[in-house]
Amino acid sequence: MILRVGLGDTEVTEQEFRDIFPAMKRFIAEAGMLSFLAMVRGDGDSRPETLSARQELLRDLKKGLGQNRFEELLAETGWMLIPE
């Protein structure tokens, strides 16, 4: 449910959701709900202790979705994993 809320109006296929879900579940377990909420808001989480989990999520999303769809997902959702 949390992932569906985080996706907002962004539509993903059933397979894309299945590809994203395990990575997001791991991310929330490792980085915490505060990091997930910051990512979804587009603020990002700059805490050093969550960097590894954020980098892992980036890799997992790119692997599961492919580079193009990954970039579309970030553009459509406004998610920010690694603050600039």
Buried (B, 14 or more C-beta within 10 A) or exposed (E): EEBEEBBEEBEBEEEBBEBBEEBBEBBBEBBBEEBBBBBBEEEBBEBEEBBEBBEBBBEBBBEBBEEEBBEBBBEBBEBBBEEE
